[in-house]
Amino acid sequence: MGVITKKIGRKSYAYLVKREGRKVVHKYLGPADAPLVLKIQSDKRETLTVPERFRSLFWDTNLKNIHIRKNARYIIERVLDFGDMDAVQWLQRVYAIQTVMEVLAVSRNISNKSRNFWMIWFGARYA
């Protein structure tokens, strides 16, 4: 899912683009400079990299070297073990709950106390 802008005449308009099966669907959001559209674009950009406000969670790594997809497990482990609610909300915007649950199930870096809390939080059933 992404946001694109189309220029028609002198004005720019924003569309939310997502794939539904084989089709690509565009949903009109409004003028590109509308406050709602600017907020959506800002939120979308924030999910592409680790925000600067979470630097304290990644104290041993340069944030520019962290890739959202390649280092997903590392990011999820750090946020769940050391993050606050703002970090967890960001994590839920970036990763599917299923991905977070898979990391919870296999990670050896998350403390047992944190693992138990997040398993209950996300509604996981114990085997």
SERO-786067 format. One record per residue (C-alpha): residue in three letters; chain; x negated, y negated, z negated. Coordinates in steps of 0.5 Angstrom, whole numbers, padded with zeros to 4 digits. Layout:
BEGIN
res: ALA	chain: A	east: X	north: Y	up: Z $
...
//
This chain:
BEGIN
res: MET	chain: A	east: 0000	north: 0000	up: 0000 $
res: GLY	chain: A	east: -0003	north: -0007	up: 0002 $
res: VAL	chain: A	east: -0001	north: -0014	up: 0003 $
res: ILE	chain: A	east: -0002	north: -0017	up: 0010 $
res: THR	chain: A	east: 0000	north: -0024	up: 0013 $
res: LYS	chain: A	east: 0002	north: -0026	up: 0020 $
res: LYS	chain: A	east: 0002	north: -0033	up: 0023 $
res: ILE	chain: A	east: 0008	north: -0035	up: 0026 $
res: GLY	chain: A	east: 0007	north: -0042	up: 0029 $
res: ARG	chain: A	east: 0004	north: -0046	up: 0024 $
res: LYS	chain: A	east: 0006	north: -0042	up: 0018 $
res: SER	chain: A	east: 0004	north: -0035	up: 0015 $
res: TYR	chain: A	east: 0009	north: -0030	up: 0012 $
res: ALA	chain: A	east: 0007	north: -0024	up: 0008 $
res: TYR	chain: A	east: 0009	north: -0017	up: 0008 $
res: LEU	chain: A	east: 0008	north: -0011	up: 0004 $
res: VAL	chain: A	east: 0006	north: -0005	up: 0008 $
res: LYS	chain: A	east: 0006	north: 0002	up: 0006 $
res: ARG	chain: A	east: 0006	north: 0009	up: 0009 $
res: GLU	chain: A	east: 0012	north: 0013	up: 0009 $
res: GLY	chain: A	east: 0011	north: 0020	up: 0012 $
res: ARG	chain: A	east: 0008	north: 0018	up: 0019 $
res: LYS	chain: A	east: 0011	north: 0011	up: 0019 $
res: VAL	chain: A	east: 0008	north: 0005	up: 0017 $
res: VAL	chain: A	east: 0014	north: 0000	up: 0014 $
res: HIS	chain: A	east: 0013	north: -0007	up: 0013 $
res: LYS	chain: A	east: 0017	north: -0011	up: 0008 $
res: TYR	chain: A	east: 0018	north: -0018	up: 0008 $
res: LEU	chain: A	east: 0016	north: -0022	up: 0002 $
res: GLY	chain: A	east: 0016	north: -0029	up: 0004 $
res: PRO	chain: A	east: 0012	north: -0035	up: 0006 $
res: ALA	chain: A	east: 0004	north: -0033	up: 0004 $
res: ASP	chain: A	east: 0004	north: -0039	up: 0000 $
res: ALA	chain: A	east: 0009	north: -0037	up: -0005 $
res: PRO	chain: A	east: 0008	north: -0036	up: -0012 $
res: LEU	chain: A	east: 0011	north: -0029	up: -0012 $
res: VAL	chain: A	east: 0006	north: -0027	up: -0006 $
res: LEU	chain: A	east: 0000	north: -0030	up: -0009 $
res: LYS	chain: A	east: 0001	north: -0026	up: -0015 $
res: ILE	chain: A	east: 0002	north: -0020	up: -0012 $
res: GLN	chain: A	east: -0004	north: -0021	up: -0008 $
res: SER	chain: A	east: -0008	north: -0023	up: -0014 $
res: ASP	chain: A	east: -0006	north: -0016	up: -0017 $
res: LYS	chain: A	east: -0008	north: -0012	up: -0011 $
res: ARG	chain: A	east: -0015	north: -0015	up: -0011 $
res: GLU	chain: A	east: -0015	north: -0013	up: -0018 $
res: THR	chain: A	east: -0014	north: -0006	up: -0017 $
res: LEU	chain: A	east: -0020	north: -0006	up: -0012 $
res: THR	chain: A	east: -0026	north: -0007	up: -0017 $
res: VAL	chain: A	east: -0027	north: -0007	up: -0025 $
res: PRO	chain: A	east: -0025	north: -0014	up: -0027 $
res: GLU	chain: A	east: -0030	north: -0018	up: -0031 $
res: ARG	chain: A	east: -0026	north: -0018	up: -0037 $
res: PHE	chain: A	east: -0027	north: -0010	up: -0038 $
res: ARG	chain: A	east: -0035	north: -0011	up: -0038 $
res: SER	chain: A	east: -0035	north: -0009	up: -0045 $
res: LEU	chain: A	east: -0033	north: -0002	up: -0043 $
res: PHE	chain: A	east: -0038	north: -0001	up: -0038 $
res: TRP	chain: A	east: -0044	north: -0004	up: -0042 $
res: ASP	chain: A	east: -0049	north: 0001	up: -0039 $
res: THR	chain: A	east: -0047	north: 0000	up: -0032 $
res: ASN	chain: A	east: -0047	north: -0006	up: -0027 $
res: LEU	chain: A	east: -0040	north: -0007	up: -0025 $
res: LYS	chain: A	east: -0042	north: -0008	up: -0018 $
res: ASN	chain: A	east: -0044	north: -0001	up: -0018 $
res: ILE	chain: A	east: -0038	north: 0002	up: -0020 $
res: HIS	chain: A	east: -0034	north: 0004	up: -0014 $
res: ILE	chain: A	east: -0026	north: 0005	up: -0016 $
res: ARG	chain: A	east: -0025	north: 0012	up: -0013 $
res: LYS	chain: A	east: -0032	north: 0015	up: -0013 $
res: ASN	chain: A	east: -0033	north: 0014	up: -0020 $
res: ALA	chain: A	east: -0025	north: 0015	up: -0022 $
res: ARG	chain: A	east: -0027	north: 0020	up: -0028 $
res: TYR	chain: A	east: -0032	north: 0015	up: -0031 $
res: ILE	chain: A	east: -0028	north: 0009	up: -0031 $
res: ILE	chain: A	east: -0022	north: 0013	up: -0034 $
res: GLU	chain: A	east: -0026	north: 0016	up: -0039 $
res: ARG	chain: A	east: -0029	north: 0010	up: -0042 $
res: VAL	chain: A	east: -0022	north: 0006	up: -0042 $
res: LEU	chain: A	east: -0018	north: 0012	up: -0045 $
res: ASP	chain: A	east: -0024	north: 0012	up: -0051 $
res: PHE	chain: A	east: -0026	north: 0005	up: -0052 $
res: GLY	chain: A	east: -0020	north: 0001	up: -0048 $
res: ASP	chain: A	east: -0015	north: -0004	up: -0051 $
res: MET	chain: A	east: -0008	north: -0004	up: -0048 $
res: ASP	chain: A	east: -0009	north: -0009	up: -0043 $
res: ALA	chain: A	east: -0015	north: -0004	up: -0040 $
res: VAL	chain: A	east: -0010	north: 0002	up: -0040 $
res: GLN	chain: A	east: -0004	north: -0002	up: -0036 $
res: TRP	chain: A	east: -0010	north: -0004	up: -0031 $
res: LEU	chain: A	east: -0012	north: 0003	up: -0031 $
res: GLN	chain: A	east: -0004	north: 0005	up: -0030 $
res: ARG	chain: A	east: -0004	north: 0000	up: -0024 $
res: VAL	chain: A	east: -0010	north: 0003	up: -0021 $
res: TYR	chain: A	east: -0010	north: 0011	up: -0022 $
res: ALA	chain: A	east: -0004	north: 0016	up: -0021 $
res: ILE	chain: A	east: -0002	north: 0019	up: -0028 $
res: GLN	chain: A	east: -0003	north: 0025	up: -0025 $
res: THR	chain: A	east: -0010	north: 0023	up: -0024 $
res: VAL	chain: A	east: -0011	north: 0021	up: -0031 $
res: MET	chain: A	east: -0008	north: 0027	up: -0034 $
res: GLU	chain: A	east: -0013	north: 0031	up: -0030 $
res: VAL	chain: A	east: -0019	north: 0027	up: -0033 $
res: LEU	chain: A	east: -0016	north: 0028	up: -0040 $
res: ALA	chain: A	east: -0016	north: 0036	up: -0039 $
res: VAL	chain: A	east: -0023	north: 0037	up: -0036 $
res: SER	chain: A	east: -0027	north: 0031	up: -0040 $
res: ARG	chain: A	east: -0032	north: 0033	up: -0045 $
res: ASN	chain: A	east: -0034	north: 0025	up: -0046 $
res: ILE	chain: A	east: -0027	north: 0023	up: -0049 $
res: SER	chain: A	east: -0027	north: 0024	up: -0057 $
res: ASN	chain: A	east: -0021	north: 0030	up: -0059 $
res: LYS	chain: A	east: -0018	north: 0024	up: -0063 $
res: SER	chain: A	east: -0017	north: 0020	up: -0057 $
res: ARG	chain: A	east: -0015	north: 0026	up: -0052 $
res: ASN	chain: A	east: -0010	north: 0028	up: -0057 $
res: PHE	chain: A	east: -0007	north: 0021	up: -0057 $
res: TRP	chain: A	east: -0007	north: 0020	up: -0050 $
res: MET	chain: A	east: -0004	north: 0027	up: -0049 $
res: ILE	chain: A	east: 0002	north: 0025	up: -0053 $
res: TRP	chain: A	east: 0002	north: 0018	up: -0050 $
res: PHE	chain: A	east: 0003	north: 0020	up: -0043 $
res: GLY	chain: A	east: 0008	north: 0026	up: -0045 $
res: ALA	chain: A	east: 0003	north: 0032	up: -0043 $
res: ARG	chain: A	east: 0005	north: 0039	up: -0046 $
res: TYR	chain: A	east: 0000	north: 0043	up: -0049 $
res: ALA	chain: A	east: -0001	north: 0050	up: -0046 $
//
